[in-house]
């Protein structure tokens, strides 16, 4: 890892098929308004760490390696809007138990590196547009099925031309004996 402070976060990073489907959702929103997230930067944040000193980066990697999580399918079912940050986003109607456990386990391991647990309720979402005009909930005619097989540590490098995010490390999730990924997604 680098010898300088880095702005880091843990995320689910979509495969190329899922990334294309998520990027296509942006066309359902008012065009030419707000700051669209570059298609290569679309992700679902698990834990935001902020500016991290070099001496803490190795601890973060060790903590992530100790996380135990199961692979799962995430079903993106709708678009929504948060007025206070003016963000248009896509997300699931229901949070898979495996995702809730992953976030909780990650938070517990990160405490050993000096990161406090998040006190707010976890709301999984993929940000599509920042500084977006107000919009309502849009149910997707065809939900996006995202096979989640791993999680990643991402470095944020805003400024200049996007993409602004770069995957630094990746950790696999356990598929378990009864779960496998087929070409169509997760099967049991």
C-alpha positions as CSV (number, residue, x, y, z in Angstrom):
1,X,0.0,0.0,0.0
2,X,1.0,3.6,-0.5
3,X,2.9,5.7,2.1
4,X,0.4,8.5,2.0
5,X,-3.1,9.1,3.4
6,X,-5.8,7.6,1.2
7,X,-9.6,8.2,1.1
8,X,-10.9,4.6,1.4
9,X,-14.2,2.7,1.7
10,X,-15.4,-0.9,1.5
11,X,-17.9,-1.7,-1.2
12,X,-19.7,-4.2,-3.4
13,X,-18.3,-3.8,-6.9
14,X,-20.6,-5.0,-9.7
15,X,-19.5,-7.3,-12.4
16,X,-19.7,-5.9,-16.0
17,X,-23.2,-7.1,-16.7
18,X,-24.6,-5.7,-13.5
19,X,-22.6,-2.5,-14.1
20,X,-24.2,-2.0,-17.5
21,X,-27.7,-2.6,-16.1
22,X,-27.1,-0.1,-13.3
23,X,-25.8,2.5,-15.7
24,X,-28.8,2.0,-17.9
25,X,-31.0,3.1,-14.9
26,X,-29.6,6.6,-15.2
27,X,-31.7,7.0,-18.4
28,X,-34.9,6.7,-16.4
29,X,-34.0,9.9,-14.5
30,X,-34.3,13.5,-15.7
31,X,-31.6,14.0,-18.4
32,X,-29.0,16.8,-18.4
33,X,-29.5,17.6,-14.7
34,X,-27.2,16.9,-11.7
35,X,-23.8,15.2,-11.6
36,X,-24.1,11.7,-13.0
37,X,-21.9,9.0,-11.5
38,X,-19.6,7.6,-14.1
39,X,-20.5,4.1,-15.1
40,X,-17.1,2.8,-14.0
41,X,-17.7,4.3,-10.5
42,X,-21.0,2.6,-9.7
43,X,-20.9,0.6,-6.5
44,X,-22.7,-0.1,-3.2
45,X,-20.8,1.3,-0.2
46,X,-20.5,-1.1,2.8
47,X,-18.3,1.0,5.2
48,X,-16.9,4.5,4.6
49,X,-13.5,5.0,6.2
50,X,-12.5,8.5,5.1
51,X,-8.8,9.7,5.0
52,X,-6.7,6.8,6.3
53,X,-3.1,7.1,7.5
54,X,-0.6,4.7,6.1
55,X,0.0,3.0,9.5
56,X,-3.8,2.0,9.6
57,X,-4.0,0.6,6.1
58,X,-2.4,-2.7,7.0
59,X,-4.8,-3.1,9.9
60,X,-7.7,-2.5,7.6
61,X,-6.5,-5.2,5.2
62,X,-6.1,-7.7,8.1
63,X,-9.6,-6.8,9.5
64,X,-11.1,-7.4,6.0
65,X,-9.4,-10.8,5.7
66,X,-11.0,-11.8,9.0
67,X,-14.6,-11.0,7.8
68,X,-16.8,-14.0,7.3
69,X,-19.5,-13.6,4.8
70,X,-21.7,-15.6,2.5
71,X,-22.2,-15.0,-1.2
72,X,-25.7,-13.8,-2.0
73,X,-27.9,-12.2,-4.7
74,X,-28.9,-8.6,-4.3
75,X,-32.1,-7.6,-6.1
76,X,-32.2,-4.0,-7.2
77,X,-35.9,-3.2,-7.4
78,X,-36.4,0.6,-7.5
79,X,-35.1,4.1,-8.0
80,X,-35.5,6.6,-5.2
81,X,-34.4,10.2,-4.2
82,X,-33.1,11.6,-1.0
83,X,-33.8,15.3,-0.8
84,X,-31.3,16.4,1.8
85,X,-28.2,15.3,-0.1
86,X,-30.1,15.6,-3.4
87,X,-29.1,12.1,-4.5
88,X,-31.0,9.8,-7.0
89,X,-30.2,6.2,-6.2
90,X,-31.1,2.5,-6.9
91,X,-31.7,-0.1,-4.2
92,X,-33.4,-3.2,-3.0
93,X,-36.8,-3.4,-1.4
94,X,-35.4,-5.9,1.1
95,X,-31.9,-6.1,2.5
96,X,-30.6,-9.7,2.2
97,X,-29.6,-11.1,5.6
98,X,-26.2,-12.0,4.2
99,X,-25.6,-8.3,3.4
100,X,-26.7,-7.2,6.9
101,X,-24.3,-9.8,8.5
102,X,-21.5,-8.7,6.2
103,X,-21.8,-5.1,7.2
104,X,-22.1,-5.9,10.9
105,X,-19.1,-8.3,10.8
106,X,-17.0,-5.8,8.9
107,X,-17.9,-3.0,11.4
108,X,-16.8,-5.3,14.3
109,X,-13.5,-6.1,12.8
110,X,-12.8,-2.5,11.9
111,X,-13.2,-1.4,15.5
112,X,-9.9,-3.1,16.2
113,X,-8.3,-0.6,13.8
114,X,-9.9,2.4,15.6
115,X,-13.0,2.9,13.4
116,X,-16.2,3.3,15.4
117,X,-19.2,1.4,14.4
118,X,-21.7,3.2,12.3
119,X,-24.7,4.3,14.5
120,X,-27.1,4.9,11.6
121,X,-29.2,2.2,10.1
122,X,-27.6,0.7,7.0
123,X,-29.4,1.7,3.8
124,X,-27.9,-0.1,0.8
125,X,-28.0,2.0,-2.3
126,X,-26.1,2.7,-5.6
127,X,-25.8,6.4,-6.1
128,X,-26.7,7.3,-9.7
129,X,-26.9,11.1,-9.7
130,X,-25.6,13.7,-7.2
131,X,-27.2,17.2,-7.0
132,X,-30.2,15.6,-8.7
133,X,-33.5,17.3,-9.3
134,X,-36.4,15.9,-7.1
135,X,-37.9,12.7,-8.3
136,X,-40.2,10.1,-6.9
137,X,-39.9,6.3,-6.4
138,X,-39.7,4.4,-9.7
139,X,-40.3,0.6,-9.5
140,X,-38.2,-1.2,-12.0
141,X,-40.2,-3.3,-14.5
142,X,-37.4,-5.8,-14.5
143,X,-35.3,-5.8,-11.3
144,X,-31.5,-6.2,-11.5
145,X,-30.2,-9.4,-10.0
146,X,-26.6,-8.8,-8.8
147,X,-24.6,-11.9,-7.8
148,X,-22.4,-10.8,-5.0
149,X,-19.3,-13.0,-4.7
150,X,-16.8,-10.7,-3.0
151,X,-16.3,-7.2,-1.4
152,X,-13.6,-4.7,-2.2
153,X,-11.5,-1.9,-0.6
154,X,-11.8,1.2,-2.9
155,X,-9.6,4.3,-3.0
156,X,-11.5,7.5,-3.9
157,X,-9.5,9.9,-6.1
158,X,-11.9,12.8,-6.9
159,X,-10.8,15.6,-9.2
160,X,-9.8,15.4,-12.8
161,X,-11.6,13.1,-15.2
162,X,-13.6,10.1,-13.9
163,X,-13.6,7.3,-13.0
164,X,-12.6,8.5,-9.6
165,X,-12.6,5.1,-7.8
166,X,-10.0,2.4,-7.9
167,X,-10.3,-1.1,-6.4
168,X,-7.3,-1.6,-4.1
169,X,-8.0,-5.1,-2.7
170,X,-10.7,-7.8,-3.0
171,X,-11.9,-10.5,-0.6
172,X,-14.1,-13.4,-1.7
173,X,-17.3,-14.4,0.1
174,X,-18.0,-18.0,0.9
175,X,-20.4,-19.6,-1.6
176,X,-21.3,-22.3,1.0
177,X,-22.1,-25.9,0.1
178,X,-25.6,-25.2,-1.1
179,X,-25.0,-22.0,-3.1
180,X,-23.3,-21.7,-6.5
181,X,-23.3,-19.0,-9.2
182,X,-24.6,-20.0,-12.6
183,X,-24.6,-17.9,-15.7
184,X,-28.0,-16.6,-14.6
185,X,-27.0,-15.7,-11.0
186,X,-27.1,-17.5,-7.6
187,X,-28.7,-20.9,-7.4
188,X,-29.3,-23.3,-4.5
